[in-house]
Amino acid sequence: MASNSDSIYNVLTYIHRHQDRVRFIRQRNSNVIAIGVPDTVPVANPEIYFPVGHLLVNRMDNDFLAKHGELLNDFFARTNSSKLDYQEVWITTSYIKNAQTYLVELSFE
């Protein structure tokens, strides 16, 4: 599953470490966070993980959640969710060519 790859982990880590270089996109849903990442950020196999003009949606598996929970918790804290925790994380990715931006959206269920 593409969402559980090292490439996705590396992009999430980049966002976490370089919040001043990405754009957080306001969302209507309280349990969602969306981020625009410049396409100058190196990504292994971007054609797989960030399809041009299409959305790639996957549920992160439990192993990924367990292994990277602290990182995901930091993103969850940026949501406006009234929930205290989450059971699942869905990730949506895409490449927005005209904006030269990788889109990363995390939905905490």
Phi, psi and omega per residue, in radians:
M1 nan 2.240 -3.034
A2 -1.058 -0.579 -3.058
S3 -1.228 -0.230 -3.084
N4 -1.828 0.340 -3.044
S5 -1.502 2.883 3.024
D6 -1.134 -0.576 3.123
S7 -1.056 -0.799 3.132
I8 -1.154 -0.748 3.091
Y9 -1.017 -0.767 -3.125
N10 -1.110 -0.692 3.103
V11 -1.156 -0.764 3.106
L12 -1.080 -0.688 3.104
T13 -1.150 -0.714 3.094
Y14 -1.037 -0.832 3.137
I15 -1.008 -0.811 -3.111
H16 -1.076 -0.712 -3.070
R17 -1.458 -0.402 -3.037
H18 -2.231 0.945 -3.086
Q19 -1.079 -0.378 3.110
D20 -1.368 -0.184 -3.105
R21 -1.858 0.013 3.132
V22 -2.091 2.972 3.138
R23 -2.105 2.060 3.063
F24 -1.436 2.223 -3.036
I25 -1.797 2.139 -3.122
R26 -1.034 2.381 -3.101
Q27 -2.107 2.623 3.072
R28 -1.318 -0.687 -3.086
N29 -1.386 2.393 -3.053
S30 -1.286 -0.318 -3.073
N31 -1.779 0.264 -3.042
V32 -2.140 2.487 2.997
I33 -2.270 2.335 3.136
A34 -2.175 2.471 -3.072
I35 -2.385 2.366 2.997
G36 -1.730 2.204 -3.095
V37 -2.028 2.260 3.131
P38 -1.028 2.491 -3.121
D39 -1.310 0.066 3.029
T40 -1.391 -0.227 3.080
V41 -1.259 2.202 -3.132
P42 -1.157 2.288 3.105
V43 -2.330 2.225 3.068
A44 -1.242 2.280 3.108
N45 0.915 0.972 -3.110
P46 -1.067 -0.469 3.133
E47 -1.135 -0.417 3.095
I48 -1.468 -0.836 -2.988
Y49 -1.560 -0.371 -3.115
F50 -2.345 1.321 -3.099
P51 -1.149 2.468 -3.129
V52 -1.244 2.132 3.050
G53 1.196 0.181 3.114
H54 -2.310 2.736 3.080
L55 -1.751 2.412 3.022
L56 -1.990 2.043 -3.072
V57 -2.072 2.247 3.110
N58 -2.516 2.625 2.992
R59 -1.579 2.277 3.099
M60 -1.251 2.375 -3.094
D61 -1.338 2.876 -3.063
N62 -1.074 -0.574 3.104
D63 -1.108 -0.733 3.105
F64 -1.110 -0.753 3.127
L65 -1.069 -0.749 -3.129
A66 -1.190 -0.732 -3.084
K67 -1.265 -0.598 -3.035
H68 -2.116 0.499 -3.094
G69 -1.030 -0.690 -3.122
E70 -1.098 -0.759 3.098
L71 -1.101 -0.814 3.141
L72 -1.128 -0.617 3.101
N73 -1.077 -0.635 3.098
D74 -1.105 -0.676 3.081
F75 -1.224 -0.715 3.121
F76 -1.027 -0.655 3.138
A77 -1.098 -0.370 3.128
R78 -1.458 -0.176 3.111
T79 -1.379 2.991 3.061
N80 -1.834 0.460 -3.071
S81 -1.179 2.461 3.058
S82 -1.495 -0.143 3.114
K83 -1.314 2.668 3.115
L84 -1.517 -0.382 -3.136
D85 -2.686 -3.023 -3.112
Y86 -2.502 2.741 3.130
Q87 -1.886 -0.549 -3.100
E88 -2.322 2.669 3.013
V89 -2.260 2.208 3.064
W90 -1.861 2.420 3.115
I91 -2.121 2.318 3.067
T92 -2.049 2.272 3.132
T93 -2.291 2.702 3.101
S94 -2.902 2.884 3.012
Y95 -2.024 2.151 3.116
I96 -1.735 1.707 -2.977
K97 -1.038 -0.853 -3.064
N98 -1.177 -0.330 3.081
A99 -1.750 -0.052 -3.098
Q100 0.853 0.885 -3.017
T101 -2.388 2.379 2.941
Y102 -1.511 2.303 3.084
L103 -1.744 2.281 3.063
V104 -2.236 2.137 3.097
E105 -2.198 2.232 3.109
L106 -1.965 2.255 3.107
S107 -2.054 2.125 -3.100
F108 -1.771 2.063 -3.106
E109 -1.933 nan nan
